[in-house]
Amino acid sequence: MARFIRNFAEKAPALVSAAVTYLKPRLATFWYYAKVELVPPTPAEIPAASQSVKKIIQSAKTGSFKQLTVKEAVLNSLVTTELRMWFYIGEIISKRGIVGYDV
Amino acid sequence: MVPPVQVSPLIKLGRYSALVLGMAYGAKRYSYLKPRAEEERRVAAEEKKRLDELKRIERELAEGDTILK
């Protein structure tokens, strides 16, 4: 046990620096995309969002959603699934456990 | 590298509001479930105590080792 700790303490800095050099470029690409794609919406974008909602309601009223191609419909369902996943992630964060409530 | 996609504002709004709603739902449900779980634990502990008492009496009767010998 003591030898394990000593070996670990000797090897840890090398492991940490190896992990850092592996992660740095990947974190850079993640940040490059996240800065544009994962940014929360600014208040200036709310009118555009309400316009999109009106368009969706319009297409539901006139029945023009039946003219969507299957590919578009699949993409829409993927977007909806991603929205549900964000909801579950919020729930996981607030209940501080991945599966089940820890009461 | 592929340039990043401009996400539509509706999707962005939807994502972050879903996140906030999920956190609110989780917090509410947690505070709803917590007292019920404690009540259940209390009831289970009392039941266990009662059963242990009964088992003890039974054991003592079997050994013939009560005060009423």
Backbone of each chain as nested JSON, in Angstrom:
{
  "chains": [
    {"id": "A", "residues": [
      {"number": 1, "name": "MET", "atoms": {"N": [0.835, -1.215, 0.0], "CA": [0.0, 0.0, 0.0], "C": [0.861, 1.253, 0.0]}},
      {"number": 2, "name": "ALA", "atoms": {"N": [1.87, 1.261, 0.867], "CA": [2.758, 2.439, 0.916], "C": [3.526, 2.563, -0.39]}},
      {"number": 3, "name": "ARG", "atoms": {"N": [3.94, 1.384, -0.945], "CA": [4.694, 1.424, -2.188], "C": [3.819, 1.93, -3.325]}},
      {"number": 4, "name": "PHE", "atoms": {"N": [2.523, 1.523, -3.254], "CA": [1.596, 1.984, -4.297], "C": [1.479, 3.497, -4.26]}},
      {"number": 5, "name": "ILE", "atoms": {"N": [1.35, 4.029, -3.038], "CA": [1.199, 5.48, -2.928], "C": [2.456, 6.178, -3.417]}},
      {"number": 6, "name": "ARG", "atoms": {"N": [3.627, 5.588, -3.08], "CA": [4.867, 6.235, -3.496], "C": [4.983, 6.215, -5.017]}},
      {"number": 7, "name": "ASN", "atoms": {"N": [4.663, 5.056, -5.637], "CA": [4.727, 4.985, -7.103], "C": [3.772, 5.976, -7.732]}},
      {"number": 8, "name": "PHE", "atoms": {"N": [2.57, 6.025, -7.164], "CA": [1.578, 6.94, -7.713], "C": [2.052, 8.384, -7.601]}},
      {"number": 9, "name": "ALA", "atoms": {"N": [2.613, 8.742, -6.432], "CA": [3.087, 10.122, -6.248], "C": [4.218, 10.444, -7.206]}},
      {"number": 10, "name": "GLU", "atoms": {"N": [5.054, 9.398, -7.545], "CA": [6.139, 9.684, -8.48], "C": [5.615, 9.835, -9.895]}},
      {"number": 11, "name": "LYS", "atoms": {"N": [4.573, 9.027, -10.252], "CA": [4.138, 9.022, -11.645], "C": [3.069, 10.077, -11.898]}},
      {"number": 12, "name": "ALA", "atoms": {"N": [2.432, 10.587, -10.838], "CA": [1.28, 11.474, -11.031], "C": [1.586, 12.708, -11.871]}},
      {"number": 13, "name": "PRO", "atoms": {"N": [2.682, 13.449, -11.614], "CA": [2.91, 14.653, -12.436], "C": [3.036, 14.328, -13.917]}},
      {"number": 14, "name": "ALA", "atoms": {"N": [3.697, 13.197, -14.246], "CA": [3.831, 12.831, -15.655], "C": [2.459, 12.536, -16.255]}},
      {"number": 15, "name": "LEU", "atoms": {"N": [1.608, 11.814, -15.475], "CA": [0.267, 11.502, -15.978], "C": [-0.539, 12.768, -16.191]}},
      {"number": 16, "name": "VAL", "atoms": {"N": [-0.433, 13.684, -15.201], "CA": [-1.226, 14.905, -15.31], "C": [-0.787, 15.712, -16.52]}},
      {"number": 17, "name": "SER", "atoms": {"N": [0.53, 15.839, -16.738], "CA": [0.989, 16.644, -17.878], "C": [0.63, 15.968, -19.187]}},
      {"number": 18, "name": "ALA", "atoms": {"N": [0.654, 14.617, -19.225], "CA": [0.241, 13.92, -20.447], "C": [-1.226, 14.175, -20.732]}},
      {"number": 19, "name": "ALA", "atoms": {"N": [-2.072, 14.126, -19.662], "CA": [-3.499, 14.384, -19.863], "C": [-3.722, 15.803, -20.363]}},
      {"number": 20, "name": "VAL", "atoms": {"N": [-2.976, 16.755, -19.793], "CA": [-3.155, 18.151, -20.198], "C": [-2.77, 18.34, -21.662]}},
      {"number": 21, "name": "THR", "atoms": {"N": [-1.634, 17.759, -22.092], "CA": [-1.232, 17.942, -23.488], "C": [-2.189, 17.238, -24.43]}},
      {"number": 22, "name": "TYR", "atoms": {"N": [-2.85, 16.154, -23.945], "CA": [-3.832, 15.5, -24.813], "C": [-5.086, 16.347, -24.936]}},
      {"number": 23, "name": "LEU", "atoms": {"N": [-5.482, 16.949, -23.791], "CA": [-6.781, 17.625, -23.756], "C": [-6.742, 19.016, -24.373]}},
      {"number": 24, "name": "LYS", "atoms": {"N": [-5.58, 19.676, -24.326], "CA": [-5.56, 21.09, -24.715], "C": [-6.118, 21.351, -26.116]}},
      {"number": 25, "name": "PRO", "atoms": {"N": [-5.613, 20.691, -27.195], "CA": [-6.174, 21.019, -28.513], "C": [-7.651, 20.65, -28.616]}},
      {"number": 26, "name": "ARG", "atoms": {"N": [-8.058, 19.543, -27.95], "CA": [-9.458, 19.162, -28.039], "C": [-10.35, 20.172, -27.337]}},
      {"number": 27, "name": "LEU", "atoms": {"N": [-9.874, 20.657, -26.169], "CA": [-10.641, 21.7, -25.487], "C": [-10.721, 22.953, -26.348]}},
      {"number": 28, "name": "ALA", "atoms": {"N": [-9.625, 23.236, -27.09], "CA": [-9.629, 24.427, -27.942], "C": [-10.689, 24.305, -29.03]}},
      {"number": 29, "name": "THR", "atoms": {"N": [-10.776, 23.13, -29.693], "CA": [-11.812, 22.97, -30.727], "C": [-13.195, 23.017, -30.106]}},
      {"number": 30, "name": "PHE", "atoms": {"N": [-13.352, 22.388, -28.915], "CA": [-14.672, 22.428, -28.265], "C": [-15.063, 23.872, -27.985]}},
      {"number": 31, "name": "TRP", "atoms": {"N": [-14.123, 24.66, -27.461], "CA": [-14.435, 26.044, -27.13], "C": [-14.738, 26.84, -28.388]}},
      {"number": 32, "name": "TYR", "atoms": {"N": [-14.006, 26.534, -29.498], "CA": [-14.219, 27.237, -30.755], "C": [-15.645, 27.049, -31.244]}},
      {"number": 33, "name": "TYR", "atoms": {"N": [-16.176, 25.811, -31.112], "CA": [-17.557, 25.592, -31.552], "C": [-18.561, 26.063, -30.516]}},
      {"number": 34, "name": "ALA", "atoms": {"N": [-18.232, 25.867, -29.228], "CA": [-19.211, 26.187, -28.187], "C": [-19.462, 27.686, -28.11]}},
      {"number": 35, "name": "LYS", "atoms": {"N": [-18.414, 28.493, -28.426], "CA": [-18.586, 29.944, -28.342], "C": [-19.706, 30.424, -29.25]}},
      {"number": 36, "name": "VAL", "atoms": {"N": [-19.915, 29.702, -30.371], "CA": [-20.951, 30.133, -31.307], "C": [-22.233, 29.342, -31.108]}},
      {"number": 37, "name": "GLU", "atoms": {"N": [-22.104, 28.032, -30.831], "CA": [-23.299, 27.192, -30.889], "C": [-23.986, 27.034, -29.56]}},
      {"number": 38, "name": "LEU", "atoms": {"N": [-23.222, 27.048, -28.444], "CA": [-23.839, 26.734, -27.156], "C": [-24.112, 27.985, -26.329]}},
      {"number": 39, "name": "VAL", "atoms": {"N": [-23.978, 29.155, -26.953], "CA": [-24.135, 30.393, -26.193], "C": [-25.603, 30.579, -25.83]}},
      {"number": 40, "name": "PRO", "atoms": {"N": [-25.924, 31.028, -24.606], "CA": [-27.329, 31.268, -24.289], "C": [-27.885, 32.405, -25.134]}},
      {"number": 41, "name": "PRO", "atoms": {"N": [-29.205, 32.423, -25.352], "CA": [-29.761, 33.458, -26.232], "C": [-29.737, 34.832, -25.571]}},
      {"number": 42, "name": "THR", "atoms": {"N": [-29.383, 35.859, -26.338], "CA": [-29.435, 37.229, -25.832], "C": [-30.876, 37.723, -25.923]}},
      {"number": 43, "name": "PRO", "atoms": {"N": [-31.252, 38.711, -25.109], "CA": [-32.635, 39.21, -25.177], "C": [-33.01, 39.74, -26.553]}},
      {"number": 44, "name": "ALA", "atoms": {"N": [-32.01, 40.115, -27.363], "CA": [-32.321, 40.655, -28.683], "C": [-32.849, 39.586, -29.618]}},
      {"number": 45, "name": "GLU", "atoms": {"N": [-32.649, 38.312, -29.251], "CA": [-33.064, 37.246, -30.167], "C": [-34.474, 36.775, -29.89]}},
      {"number": 46, "name": "ILE", "atoms": {"N": [-35.103, 37.294, -28.839], "CA": [-36.428, 36.791, -28.477], "C": [-37.466, 37.068, -29.553]}},
      {"number": 47, "name": "PRO", "atoms": {"N": [-37.483, 38.264, -30.198], "CA": [-38.472, 38.469, -31.277], "C": [-38.322, 37.447, -32.385]}},
      {"number": 48, "name": "ALA", "atoms": {"N": [-37.079, 37.137, -32.786], "CA": [-36.881, 36.13, -33.833], "C": [-37.428, 34.784, -33.391]}},
      {"number": 49, "name": "ALA", "atoms": {"N": [-37.238, 34.449, -32.1], "CA": [-37.739, 33.168, -31.603], "C": [-39.262, 33.148, -31.638]}},
      {"number": 50, "name": "SER", "atoms": {"N": [-39.902, 34.286, -31.242], "CA": [-41.369, 34.306, -31.254], "C": [-41.89, 34.214, -32.679]}},
      {"number": 51, "name": "GLN", "atoms": {"N": [-41.131, 34.804, -33.648], "CA": [-41.517, 34.659, -35.054], "C": [-41.526, 33.185, -35.464]}},
      {"number": 52, "name": "SER", "atoms": {"N": [-40.465, 32.452, -35.05], "CA": [-40.394, 31.025, -35.411], "C": [-41.566, 30.266, -34.806]}},
      {"number": 53, "name": "VAL", "atoms": {"N": [-41.927, 30.629, -33.552], "CA": [-43.061, 29.938, -32.927], "C": [-44.331, 30.201, -33.711]}},
      {"number": 54, "name": "LYS", "atoms": {"N": [-44.492, 31.489, -34.151], "CA": [-45.705, 31.827, -34.93], "C": [-45.744, 31.013, -36.208]}},
      {"number": 55, "name": "LYS", "atoms": {"N": [-44.553, 30.854, -36.848], "CA": [-44.519, 30.083, -38.095], "C": [-44.93, 28.633, -37.85]}},
      {"number": 56, "name": "ILE", "atoms": {"N": [-44.454, 28.084, -36.724], "CA": [-44.787, 26.69, -36.435], "C": [-46.29, 26.548, -36.214]}},
      {"number": 57, "name": "ILE", "atoms": {"N": [-46.859, 27.494, -35.427], "CA": [-48.299, 27.425, -35.164], "C": [-49.069, 27.575, -36.468]}},
      {"number": 58, "name": "GLN", "atoms": {"N": [-48.573, 28.467, -37.338], "CA": [-49.218, 28.676, -38.64], "C": [-49.226, 27.389, -39.451]}},
      {"number": 59, "name": "SER", "atoms": {"N": [-48.055, 26.705, -39.479], "CA": [-47.995, 25.482, -40.27], "C": [-48.876, 24.397, -39.671]}},
      {"number": 60, "name": "ALA", "atoms": {"N": [-49.071, 24.435, -38.33], "CA": [-49.964, 23.448, -37.735], "C": [-51.412, 23.772, -38.087]}},
      {"number": 61, "name": "LYS", "atoms": {"N": [-51.755, 25.078, -38.124], "CA": [-53.149, 25.47, -38.419], "C": [-53.509, 25.146, -39.858]}},
      {"number": 62, "name": "THR", "atoms": {"N": [-52.607, 25.514, -40.8], "CA": [-52.958, 25.323, -42.202], "C": [-52.694, 23.901, -42.654]}},
      {"number": 63, "name": "GLY", "atoms": {"N": [-52.063, 23.102, -41.833], "CA": [-51.795, 21.727, -42.248], "C": [-50.634, 21.617, -43.196]}},
      {"number": 64, "name": "SER", "atoms": {"N": [-49.81, 22.68, -43.336], "CA": [-48.695, 22.623, -44.272], "C": [-47.542, 21.793, -43.722]}},
      {"number": 65, "name": "PHE", "atoms": {"N": [-47.643, 21.382, -42.423], "CA": [-46.568, 20.536, -41.914], "C": [-46.584, 19.179, -42.579]}},
      {"number": 66, "name": "LYS", "atoms": {"N": [-47.717, 18.815, -43.223], "CA": [-47.759, 17.527, -43.917], "C": [-46.913, 17.557, -45.178]}},
      {"number": 67, "name": "GLN", "atoms": {"N": [-46.481, 18.786, -45.631], "CA": [-45.66, 18.866, -46.821], "C": [-44.179, 18.737, -46.507]}},
      {"number": 68, "name": "LEU", "atoms": {"N": [-43.838, 18.556, -45.228], "CA": [-42.423, 18.405, -44.878], "C": [-41.892, 17.093, -45.435]}},
      {"number": 69, "name": "THR", "atoms": {"N": [-40.615, 17.123, -45.831], "CA": [-40.004, 15.867, -46.242], "C": [-39.697, 15.027, -45.007]}},
      {"number": 70, "name": "VAL", "atoms": {"N": [-39.503, 13.725, -45.231], "CA": [-39.22, 12.836, -44.105], "C": [-37.906, 13.24, -43.457]}},
      {"number": 71, "name": "LYS", "atoms": {"N": [-36.949, 13.675, -44.287], "CA": [-35.654, 14.061, -43.726], "C": [-35.826, 15.228, -42.775]}},
      {"number": 72, "name": "GLU", "atoms": {"N": [-36.637, 16.226, -43.173], "CA": [-36.856, 17.376, -42.293], "C": [-37.561, 16.943, -41.019]}},
      {"number": 73, "name": "ALA", "atoms": {"N": [-38.543, 16.028, -41.177], "CA": [-39.269, 15.57, -39.991], "C": [-38.337, 14.852, -39.037]}},
      {"number": 74, "name": "VAL", "atoms": {"N": [-37.422, 14.03, -39.573], "CA": [-36.474, 13.328, -38.704], "C": [-35.585, 14.327, -37.993]}},
      {"number": 75, "name": "LEU", "atoms": {"N": [-35.131, 15.365, -38.719], "CA": [-34.295, 16.37, -38.083], "C": [-35.049, 17.078, -36.962]}},
      {"number": 76, "name": "ASN", "atoms": {"N": [-36.339, 17.395, -37.213], "CA": [-37.113, 18.056, -36.174], "C": [-37.253, 17.183, -34.953]}},
      {"number": 77, "name": "SER", "atoms": {"N": [-37.475, 15.874, -35.179], "CA": [-37.615, 14.997, -34.015], "C": [-36.288, 14.891, -33.27]}},
      {"number": 78, "name": "LEU", "atoms": {"N": [-35.151, 14.935, -33.996], "CA": [-33.852, 14.919, -33.307], "C": [-33.682, 16.157, -32.445]}},
      {"number": 79, "name": "VAL", "atoms": {"N": [-34.105, 17.315, -32.986], "CA": [-33.994, 18.551, -32.214], "C": [-34.855, 18.461, -30.961]}},
      {"number": 80, "name": "THR", "atoms": {"N": [-36.077, 17.9, -31.115], "CA": [-36.954, 17.745, -29.949], "C": [-36.322, 16.828, -28.913]}},
      {"number": 81, "name": "THR", "atoms": {"N": [-35.706, 15.736, -29.389], "CA": [-35.048, 14.834, -28.441], "C": [-33.934, 15.547, -27.703]}},
      {"number": 82, "name": "GLU", "atoms": {"N": [-33.17, 16.383, -28.434], "CA": [-32.105, 17.106, -27.757], "C": [-32.676, 18.041, -26.705]}},
      {"number": 83, "name": "LEU", "atoms": {"N": [-33.823, 18.653, -26.981], "CA": [-34.463, 19.532, -26.007], "C": [-34.842, 18.765, -24.758]}},
      {"number": 84, "name": "ARG", "atoms": {"N": [-35.409, 17.545, -24.941], "CA": [-35.763, 16.712, -23.784], "C": [-34.534, 16.367, -22.967]}},
      {"number": 85, "name": "MET", "atoms": {"N": [-33.402, 16.105, -23.65], "CA": [-32.185, 15.769, -22.918], "C": [-31.72, 16.939, -22.081]}},
      {"number": 86, "name": "TRP", "atoms": {"N": [-31.845, 18.165, -22.577], "CA": [-31.483, 19.323, -21.758], "C": [-32.352, 19.376, -20.515]}},
      {"number": 87, "name": "PHE", "atoms": {"N": [-33.642, 19.05, -20.64], "CA": [-34.523, 19.028, -19.474], "C": [-34.033, 18.004, -18.457]}},
      {"number": 88, "name": "TYR", "atoms": {"N": [-33.676, 16.806, -18.941], "CA": [-33.223, 15.779, -18.0], "C": [-31.916, 16.181, -17.346]}},
      {"number": 89, "name": "ILE", "atoms": {"N": [-31.034, 16.853, -18.118], "CA": [-29.769, 17.296, -17.531], "C": [-30.054, 18.301, -16.422]}},
      {"number": 90, "name": "GLY", "atoms": {"N": [-31.016, 19.212, -16.639], "CA": [-31.373, 20.152, -15.587], "C": [-31.884, 19.435, -14.357]}},
      {"number": 91, "name": "GLU", "atoms": {"N": [-32.702, 18.399, -14.579], "CA": [-33.223, 17.645, -13.432], "C": [-32.093, 16.944, -12.694]}},
      {"number": 92, "name": "ILE", "atoms": {"N": [-31.158, 16.362, -13.434], "CA": [-30.027, 15.672, -12.792], "C": [-29.224, 16.643, -11.96]}},
      {"number": 93, "name": "ILE", "atoms": {"N": [-29.006, 17.87, -12.503], "CA": [-28.216, 18.845, -11.757], "C": [-28.919, 19.199, -10.46]}},
      {"number": 94, "name": "SER", "atoms": {"N": [-30.247, 19.39, -10.513], "CA": [-30.917, 19.879, -9.312], "C": [-31.15, 18.771, -8.308]}},
      {"number": 95, "name": "LYS", "atoms": {"N": [-31.204, 17.496, -8.731], "CA": [-31.39, 16.457, -7.721], "C": [-30.068, 15.865, -7.282]}},
      {"number": 96, "name": "ARG", "atoms": {"N": [-28.974, 16.313, -7.866], "CA": [-27.623, 15.95, -7.429], "C": [-27.439, 14.444, -7.388]}},
      {"number": 97, "name": "GLY", "atoms": {"N": [-27.88, 13.749, -8.404], "CA": [-27.691, 12.313, -8.528], "C": [-28.073, 11.98, -9.941]}},
      {"number": 98, "name": "ILE", "atoms": {"N": [-27.496, 10.919, -10.486], "CA": [-27.775, 10.641, -11.883], "C": [-29.059, 9.828, -12.01]}},
      {"number": 99, "name": "VAL", "atoms": {"N": [-29.146, 8.746, -11.22], "CA": [-30.344, 7.913, -11.286], "C": [-31.036, 8.024, -9.933]}},
      {"number": 100, "name": "GLY", "atoms": {"N": [-32.265, 8.463, -9.895], "CA": [-33.026, 8.414, -8.67], "C": [-32.75, 9.568, -7.736]}},
      {"number": 101, "name": "TYR", "atoms": {"N": [-33.718, 9.847, -6.881], "CA": [-33.609, 10.925, -5.913], "C": [-33.009, 10.393, -4.637]}},
      {"number": 102, "name": "ASP", "atoms": {"N": [-32.01, 11.064, -4.125], "CA": [-31.292, 10.568, -2.965], "C": [-31.917, 11.096, -1.682]}},
      {"number": 103, "name": "VAL", "atoms": {"N": [-33.191, 10.68, -1.405], "CA": [-33.838, 11.165, -0.179], "C": [-33.519, 10.2, 0.935]}}
    ]},
    {"id": "B", "residues": [
      {"number": 1, "name": "MET", "atoms": {"N": [-11.231, 23.123, -40.668], "CA": [-12.322, 22.76, -39.758], "C": [-13.624, 23.328, -40.29]}},
      {"number": 2, "name": "VAL", "atoms": {"N": [-14.686, 22.629, -40.036], "CA": [-16.016, 23.098, -40.451], "C": [-16.345, 24.34, -39.631]}},
      {"number": 3, "name": "PRO", "atoms": {"N": [-16.87, 25.401, -40.271], "CA": [-17.232, 26.579, -39.476], "C": [-18.419, 26.257, -38.588]}},
      {"number": 4, "name": "PRO", "atoms": {"N": [-18.505, 26.885, -37.41], "CA": [-19.605, 26.556, -36.51], "C": [-20.951, 27.003, -37.087]}},
      {"number": 5, "name": "VAL", "atoms": {"N": [-21.974, 26.227, -36.747], "CA": [-23.315, 26.463, -37.285], "C": [-23.982, 27.584, -36.498]}},
      {"number": 6, "name": "GLN", "atoms": {"N": [-24.741, 28.454, -37.174], "CA": [-25.512, 29.471, -36.472], "C": [-26.825, 28.832, -36.044]}},
      {"number": 7, "name": "VAL", "atoms": {"N": [-26.953, 28.631, -34.722], "CA": [-28.144, 27.941, -34.222], "C": [-29.312, 28.924, -34.205]}},
      {"number": 8, "name": "SER", "atoms": {"N": [-30.5, 28.449, -34.572], "CA": [-31.657, 29.344, -34.59], "C": [-32.005, 29.779, -33.173]}},
      {"number": 9, "name": "PRO", "atoms": {"N": [-32.469, 31.039, -33.014], "CA": [-32.73, 31.553, -31.651], "C": [-33.803, 30.746, -30.92]}},
      {"number": 10, "name": "LEU", "atoms": {"N": [-34.772, 30.206, -31.691], "CA": [-35.81, 29.424, -31.01], "C": [-35.207, 28.216, -30.319]}},
      {"number": 11, "name": "ILE", "atoms": {"N": [-34.254, 27.562, -31.017], "CA": [-33.643, 26.369, -30.427], "C": [-32.824, 26.746, -29.205]}},
      {"number": 12, "name": "LYS", "atoms": {"N": [-32.113, 27.875, -29.305], "CA": [-31.292, 28.302, -28.159], "C": [-32.177, 28.612, -26.97]}},
      {"number": 13, "name": "LEU", "atoms": {"N": [-33.248, 29.386, -27.219], "CA": [-34.188, 29.722, -26.16], "C": [-34.772, 28.456, -25.558]}},
      {"number": 14, "name": "GLY", "atoms": {"N": [-35.173, 27.529, -26.451], "CA": [-35.767, 26.283, -25.988], "C": [-34.816, 25.491, -25.125]}},
      {"number": 15, "name": "ARG", "atoms": {"N": [-33.546, 25.382, -25.549], "CA": [-32.572, 24.602, -24.79], "C": [-32.415, 25.127, -23.383]}},
      {"number": 16, "name": "TYR", "atoms": {"N": [-32.139, 26.442, -23.288], "CA": [-31.831, 26.962, -21.956], "C": [-33.06, 27.046, -21.086]}},
      {"number": 17, "name": "SER", "atoms": {"N": [-34.231, 27.291, -21.679], "CA": [-35.428, 27.263, -20.838], "C": [-35.731, 25.844, -20.391]}},
      {"number": 18, "name": "ALA", "atoms": {"N": [-35.439, 24.844, -21.254], "CA": [-35.629, 23.452, -20.822], "C": [-34.696, 23.126, -19.671]}},
      {"number": 19, "name": "LEU", "atoms": {"N": [-33.455, 23.635, -19.735], "CA": [-32.511, 23.409, -18.638], "C": [-33.04, 23.986, -17.34]}},
      {"number": 20, "name": "VAL", "atoms": {"N": [-33.508, 25.241, -17.39], "CA": [-33.989, 25.901, -16.179], "C": [-35.236, 25.201, -15.648]}},
      {"number": 21, "name": "LEU", "atoms": {"N": [-36.141, 24.831, -16.581], "CA": [-37.352, 24.131, -16.153], "C": [-37.007, 22.79, -15.516]}},
      {"number": 22, "name": "GLY", "atoms": {"N": [-36.019, 22.098, -16.093], "CA": [-35.613, 20.821, -15.515], "C": [-35.074, 20.99, -14.113]}},
      {"number": 23, "name": "MET", "atoms": {"N": [-34.263, 22.043, -13.897], "CA": [-33.728, 22.265, -12.566], "C": [-34.845, 22.576, -11.586]}},
      {"number": 24, "name": "ALA", "atoms": {"N": [-35.813, 23.401, -12.019], "CA": [-36.935, 23.736, -11.132], "C": [-37.736, 22.493, -10.796]}},
      {"number": 25, "name": "TYR", "atoms": {"N": [-38.026, 21.653, -11.825], "CA": [-38.797, 20.439, -11.596], "C": [-38.082, 19.51, -10.633]}},
      {"number": 26, "name": "GLY", "atoms": {"N": [-36.748, 19.354, -10.833], "CA": [-35.997, 18.472, -9.96], "C": [-36.004, 18.947, -8.523]}},
      {"number": 27, "name": "ALA", "atoms": {"N": [-35.837, 20.272, -8.329], "CA": [-35.826, 20.808, -6.968], "C": [-37.174, 20.604, -6.298]}},
      {"number": 28, "name": "LYS", "atoms": {"N": [-38.278, 20.891, -7.06], "CA": [-39.621, 20.744, -6.48], "C": [-39.863, 19.306, -6.077]}},
      {"number": 29, "name": "ARG", "atoms": {"N": [-39.533, 18.376, -6.983], "CA": [-39.821, 16.972, -6.708], "C": [-38.987, 16.468, -5.544]}},
      {"number": 30, "name": "TYR", "atoms": {"N": [-37.757, 16.925, -5.44], "CA": [-36.898, 16.528, -4.325], "C": [-37.504, 16.968, -3.011]}},
      {"number": 31, "name": "SER", "atoms": {"N": [-37.957, 18.243, -2.955], "CA": [-38.528, 18.714, -1.688], "C": [-39.85, 18.039, -1.402]}},
      {"number": 32, "name": "TYR", "atoms": {"N": [-40.55, 17.533, -2.437], "CA": [-41.79, 16.798, -2.211], "C": [-41.504, 15.404, -1.692]}},
      {"number": 33, "name": "LEU", "atoms": {"N": [-40.466, 14.751, -2.223], "CA": [-40.198, 13.365, -1.866], "C": [-39.487, 13.231, -0.541]}},
      {"number": 34, "name": "LYS", "atoms": {"N": [-38.732, 14.27, -0.126], "CA": [-37.892, 14.114, 1.061], "C": [-38.695, 13.833, 2.331]}},
      {"number": 35, "name": "PRO", "atoms": {"N": [-39.718, 14.621, 2.681], "CA": [-40.431, 14.297, 3.92], "C": [-41.131, 12.947, 3.853]}},
      {"number": 36, "name": "ARG", "atoms": {"N": [-41.625, 12.571, 2.627], "CA": [-42.275, 11.278, 2.522], "C": [-41.315, 10.136, 2.773]}},
      {"number": 37, "name": "ALA", "atoms": {"N": [-40.087, 10.271, 2.293], "CA": [-39.114, 9.205, 2.525], "C": [-38.756, 9.113, 3.994]}},
      {"number": 38, "name": "GLU", "atoms": {"N": [-38.656, 10.285, 4.673], "CA": [-38.334, 10.246, 6.094], "C": [-39.453, 9.618, 6.888]}},
      {"number": 39, "name": "GLU", "atoms": {"N": [-40.71, 9.95, 6.528], "CA": [-41.862, 9.348, 7.194], "C": [-41.827, 7.842, 7.02]}},
      {"number": 40, "name": "GLU", "atoms": {"N": [-41.539, 7.408, 5.781], "CA": [-41.489, 5.976, 5.502], "C": [-40.413, 5.297, 6.325]}},
      {"number": 41, "name": "ARG", "atoms": {"N": [-39.263, 5.962, 6.455], "CA": [-38.17, 5.373, 7.235], "C": [-38.57, 5.27, 8.692]}},
      {"number": 42, "name": "ARG", "atoms": {"N": [-39.276, 6.313, 9.195], "CA": [-39.68, 6.301, 10.599], "C": [-40.663, 5.162, 10.845]}},
      {"number": 43, "name": "VAL", "atoms": {"N": [-41.63, 5.017, 9.94], "CA": [-42.621, 3.953, 10.095], "C": [-41.948, 2.592, 10.039]}},
      {"number": 44, "name": "ALA", "atoms": {"N": [-40.993, 2.449, 9.11], "CA": [-40.311, 1.159, 8.98], "C": [-39.512, 0.838, 10.228]}},
      {"number": 45, "name": "ALA", "atoms": {"N": [-38.884, 1.876, 10.831], "CA": [-38.104, 1.643, 12.046], "C": [-39.014, 1.218, 13.192]}},
      {"number": 46, "name": "GLU", "atoms": {"N": [-40.183, 1.864, 13.302], "CA": [-41.111, 1.483, 14.379], "C": [-41.6, 0.068, 14.211]}},
      {"number": 47, "name": "GLU", "atoms": {"N": [-41.93, -0.276, 12.955], "CA": [-42.406, -1.625, 12.662], "C": [-41.349, -2.643, 13.022]}},
      {"number": 48, "name": "LYS", "atoms": {"N": [-40.105, -2.35, 12.671], "CA": [-39.007, -3.26, 12.956], "C": [-38.856, -3.44, 14.455]}},
      {"number": 49, "name": "LYS", "atoms": {"N": [-38.995, -2.319, 15.193], "CA": [-38.849, -2.418, 16.644], "C": [-39.926, -3.327, 17.22]}},
      {"number": 50, "name": "ARG", "atoms": {"N": [-41.166, -3.148, 16.682], "CA": [-42.279, -3.956, 17.188], "C": [-42.026, -5.433, 16.913]}},
      {"number": 51, "name": "LEU", "atoms": {"N": [-41.568, -5.72, 15.666], "CA": [-41.323, -7.116, 15.314], "C": [-40.187, -7.704, 16.143]}},
      {"number": 52, "name": "ASP", "atoms": {"N": [-39.161, -6.892, 16.412], "CA": [-38.047, -7.384, 17.226], "C": [-38.517, -7.719, 18.624]}},
      {"number": 53, "name": "GLU", "atoms": {"N": [-39.408, -6.858, 19.139], "CA": [-39.945, -7.108, 20.477], "C": [-40.711, -8.423, 20.501]}},
      {"number": 54, "name": "LEU", "atoms": {"N": [-41.544, -8.639, 19.479], "CA": [-42.331, -9.872, 19.417], "C": [-41.409, -11.085, 19.323]}},
      {"number": 55, "name": "LYS", "atoms": {"N": [-40.361, -10.952, 18.5], "CA": [-39.446, -12.082, 18.343], "C": [-38.733, -12.377, 19.645]}},
      {"number": 56, "name": "ARG", "atoms": {"N": [-38.413, -11.304, 20.364], "CA": [-37.709, -11.497, 21.628], "C": [-38.603, -12.241, 22.606]}},
      {"number": 57, "name": "ILE", "atoms": {"N": [-39.876, -11.848, 22.654], "CA": [-40.806, -12.514, 23.57], "C": [-40.946, -13.979, 23.184]}},
      {"number": 58, "name": "GLU", "atoms": {"N": [-41.049, -14.204, 21.872], "CA": [-41.195, -15.584, 21.417], "C": [-39.992, -16.416, 21.792]}},
      {"number": 59, "name": "ARG", "atoms": {"N": [-38.798, -15.814, 21.609], "CA": [-37.572, -16.53, 21.926], "C": [-37.512, -16.857, 23.392]}},
      {"number": 60, "name": "GLU", "atoms": {"N": [-37.906, -15.884, 24.202], "CA": [-37.831, -16.121, 25.647], "C": [-38.836, -17.179, 26.074]}},
      {"number": 61, "name": "LEU", "atoms": {"N": [-40.005, -17.194, 25.435], "CA": [-40.983, -18.231, 25.75], "C": [-40.436, -19.602, 25.377]}},
      {"number": 62, "name": "ALA", "atoms": {"N": [-39.774, -19.657, 24.209], "CA": [-39.232, -20.944, 23.763], "C": [-38.174, -21.436, 24.731]}},
      {"number": 63, "name": "GLU", "atoms": {"N": [-37.344, -20.515, 25.238], "CA": [-36.313, -20.953, 26.179], "C": [-36.886, -21.187, 27.558]}},
      {"number": 64, "name": "GLY", "atoms": {"N": [-38.122, -20.753, 27.777], "CA": [-38.704, -20.865, 29.106], "C": [-38.045, -19.906, 30.067]}},
      {"number": 65, "name": "ASP", "atoms": {"N": [-37.686, -18.74, 29.604], "CA": [-36.855, -17.849, 30.395], "C": [-37.529, -16.506, 30.646]}},
      {"number": 66, "name": "THR", "atoms": {"N": [-38.855, -16.502, 30.966], "CA": [-39.484, -15.213, 31.248], "C": [-39.572, -14.996, 32.752]}},
      {"number": 67, "name": "ILE", "atoms": {"N": [-40.095, -13.828, 33.12], "CA": [-40.204, -13.541, 34.553], "C": [-41.314, -14.358, 35.161]}},
      {"number": 68, "name": "LEU", "atoms": {"N": [-42.257, -14.815, 34.247], "CA": [-43.439, -15.504, 34.749], "C": [-43.177, -16.993, 34.923]}},
      {"number": 69, "name": "LYS", "atoms": {"N": [-41.946, -17.377, 35.109], "CA": [-41.659, -18.804, 35.251], "C": [-42.268, -19.277, 36.525]}}
    ]}
  ]
}
